[in-house]
Amino acid sequence: MPERVGPLPRQRNTREENRQIKAGDSPEAWSDNKRRQKNVAARWTMKHGKTHYRYKNHISTDRKHKVIRKYTITSAEVHDSEVFEELLDENNSDRSV
């Protein structure tokens, strides 16, 4: 088997494709196979000076029992404060945040 040298080429979307994706549409020019392979729900964000295309996990844990009580997954550009109230649990064993 031949050995791969270097990273795989990145498939970039055109600006028009990105506009359609952000509007919630799927570009008409994409084949069914390409639609299945593209992740259109993730978003770009910057952390520590580097850009990332991903999702973000937000969790609420029970400090006493050390278990996850609530969680939500968002695209990376969503700030933690936007899901803060959704994750608060009045029945949690520790009231500190």
Order of alpha helices (4+ residues) and beta strands (2+ residues): alpha-alpha-beta-beta-beta-alpha
